[in-house]
Amino acid sequence: MANPVIMPRQGQSVESCIISSWLKKEGDEIKKGDILFSYETDKAAFECESEFEGVLLKRLYQEGDEVVVLKTVAIIGKPGESTDQFDDVAEIAKSEETAAAPVKEAEKVITIAEPVYIRPDGEKIKISPRARNKAESIGISFTDIEGSGPGGRIVEEDILRAAASRSWATPLAKSVAAGTGKSIPIQGTGAGNRVTANDLFTATQPSGDDSEVRKISNMRKIIAAKMHESLQNSAQLTHHTSADARRLMELRRKAKEAFEKGASENITINDLVCYAVIRALKKHPMANCHFLGDSIRVFSRVHLGLAVDTERGLMVPTVKNADGMNISELSKQLKSVANSCKKGNVNPELLASDSATFSVSNLGSYGVELFTPVINLPQVAILGVNTIINRPADLGNGVFGFVPYIGLSLTYDHRALDGAPASAFLREIRLEIENLDLTF
Amino acid sequence: MYDVGIIGGGPAGYVAAERAGQKGLSVVLFDKKKLGGVCLNEGCIPTKTLLYSAKMYDHAKEGAKYGINCSEVTFDFAKIMQRKNKVVAKLVAGIGAAMKKGNIEVVYDQAEIAERASDHIKIKAQDTIYECKNILLATGSEAMIPPIKGLVREEILTNREILDIKSVPESLTIIGGGVIGMEFASFFNSMGCKVSVIEMMDHILGPTDREFSILLQQDFAKRGIDFYLGCKVVEIKGKEVFFEKEGKTESILSSEILMSVGRKPVTQGLNLDRLGVEVVRGGVKIDEFCRTNIPNVYAAGDITGFSLLAHTASREGEVAINHICGIPDRMRYNAIPSVVYTNPEIACVGLTEDEAKAKNIAYTVRTLPMAYAGRFVVENEGKNGLVKILVGEKYNEVLGVHMMGNASSEMIFGAAIMIEMQMRVADVQQIVFPHPTISEILKETLFAFNE
């Protein structure tokens, strides 16, 4: 009998995934472990390996389709085998999975990463992130859209349908969009930039041929939405200072020696800074918070987010309970989450901006001397780590010389934190960096 | 330095100048003769003035049908021409005033492109160099005179000369049964002149929906106009035109010959070569923003050799100015109305049945007599009128509207909006048309799609 390939569930909060690309065609021979397709959630990308052997009989979704988790995506079986009976399989599997799903930990239940939208009548709007991104990208208000998803949740299709009835597309364009499923661009070539039926089929070039319009990745859309949301919905500003980096550089030199002599981790300057930051956070718990609008969640542990540059874009994975770790363990964990981001197999739960309590972004290796990092809401602050530069300093006894300094840029949300405590916290980080006492 | 230098003061040039002035651009407008171009001086306006006099004359003669008896209806041709000149003079003066109001500098001389500098183009006129950041070429078109054996330019008339004739010729041979030819046929026929029309194609009015061109031809034939279709003019001897039909040569001798076989863009003297402006089949090639192939050089109107209509020209002028100002705008040619101001008028916009078939566009069509609109019956005793509407088969969007009957020219813009806005039959059905008007025929015809 043929076997269904099911869209895996990646984490409890993931309701659907998007098929990024198919790596196998219908009719291809499949071995166990072959990669069938890659898919992505809002937060990470994954690959689906086959658990079955046989021939790929049928692909039920196209690249770019949003598939509800545990739905049948493809069918593998013997050549010529019927695939008709698989329509209901996904539903059965889903009900079993739901029954077996572990109850979520109480602490984890509180998530406010997704902005909350309220209808004029006070009802909360349920909308999938993909639908929200679509709505934002094509400029559609979704407050009065009826959702067709489970529990009235607005899904992408609802947005597209709403887009089709916008007044600035011509009536014909609306009919054609509804009839063909084409999405309606923001501007068209008709009178007053109305979208005409032709515009649905031709990408319009505003002028000249010196540019091309490229679709952006889902990841890019998410980064765009998050960053914009952060700047729009908080009161952030940045303080800059710098710390004497002689101690830091000395420790790095020692750590390097230790690693060469067989120590397990090659501890970097960034690891050391993160370690100092965690120590400072323990002394300034008001920087280790989530701002919830009418309340502040103060954490007893430090969950440290680290900005990581990947091929797909910026990711900020979290090292949970980082305050309980020694420098070697911290270094190992930071590398581990960064590497899994680069590989694309990071646990999506660790990418949620509310999984971390504070974040660090290090641009020192690029020679950046000063920047204003953007807060990952609902966190209340983020530390930007800059390059080390030699600066004149008073060495005592009337002697002046050049001392290496590392730049520190602390962006904080003034809604949660005032200037004085933020400055005190930044000074604490500086003192921790200047006075790190570690042996390897 | 000027923001825009416009060469040619016709409907493309003067409208562009006016729009540019409204947007605060500094503009210099060159015209070798009079503002208004062919449209105002030897086209749209004078011909419509004459045709209106003819219509008044026709109506007076038909008064008895409405219970009004006019005895001995006559016309004063000199006065008709005089009124035409007055109308033209008034409107030309109006454009002059508009230019003054918009602070447009008008230079009356043949302008030529002198050279291109790094950030501007030099235009020479009246021995002066005008430096312009952008230029708009809008020199229009002129009547085409085909190389026919024995043709002497002074012996024949074009739209230009015929507007200055002193009396109604006894007979007139019109070579070319297009819009210009048919409007003059209509006028001179009303004035009692024996009109013959020689057309190379097997139908008149070029691309006009065939059902309508045939109707008009039949109507004109009844009024005494002779048609020689599918005939090729081979020779002109004095006022005698020789033409071939199916291998046989025939001839017509008449008092005057009107040449109206088409128009060609005017580019000579402009020195387009100095800029390297691309010219295709005599017309300056433009894109949808009315840009030529050369940066900062735009063109609008008949000089493009395409859609030779005053309203196309004005719109192109606007698009060019908007592009210069960075305002999003572009030319769309699918909803440009065209009107034949004969008596009765023909007005069309959008696709004809032939065009839809050639483009493989699936359509449905409804045709209704104008008499379905009460007002038409009220005002057109014993006259025929027709409306035909084409809609897309799948989505019922309005594709083409064709009308014959007086007042068509005044209501075709409504159909143009339907097409421009890609409205579907059901959308237009919800619009309220005033009653009783002839325009109701549009709504009537659209409801015929429900049957």
Interface residues (C-beta under 8 A of the other chain):
Chain A: T170 P171 L172 A173 S175 V176 G179 Q187 T189 G190 A191 N193 R194 T196 A197 P206 S207
Chain B: E288 F289 P328 R330 R332 G392 K394 Y395 E397 E420 M421 Q422 M423 R424 D427
